[in-house]
């Protein structure tokens, strides 16, 4: 996970995320980086969401880590197929994302995640594992390619700041694919992900709210 931590620090500075971590205002930003040769395979979609919550940062961080280390409800468009924890600060998970238009095949993901506890904040990072020798890939599903991190910091007065930044690249064919038709038509990736971004962000915040409301 060292490479992801270094990547996170670089993008944290590049996107001026420290400014939004210190703020109390809601912030949402989406940016699509395109290659000079118009090759969609090298597109990178950056998504940032910042929001303050009226709970201690330790409470919010514990809740988020629990969400990351347990199967997601299927109504959120993810089918969890495996969750394994390696101690209290590392997890490995499999999922299949299915809520896409008919021309967009399911996406299978293998995710490694880690939590770092600091003096006044908790950092959680995760990334896709595009090459996984532990289990064979489903040849009828694309492979997801993303890296994300979450920073939960203390803002005082029992308030916490949640900063989420994600990078997504176009999914790729599995090495054992037998059907080339799984390849996405040009432009479909950006169109689909951009269209689902705000819906997904709202669902994620609703999930947090429901978990907080149900907490003892």
FENLINNOR-V719702 format. One record per helix or strand of 2 or more residues. SS is the DSSP state (alpha for helix, beta for strand). FROM is the first residue (numbers start at 1). LEN is the number of residues. Records with the same first field share a line. If there is no record, write none. Layout:
# FENLINNOR-V719702
SS->FROM-LEN ; FROM-LEN
This chain:
# FENLINNOR-V719702
alpha->2-13 ; 17-6 ; 40-3 ; 57-13 ; 74-3 ; 180-3 ; 188-27
beta->27-7 ; 44-10 ; 78-8 ; 90-8 ; 107-11 ; 121-8 ; 142-15 ; 159-14
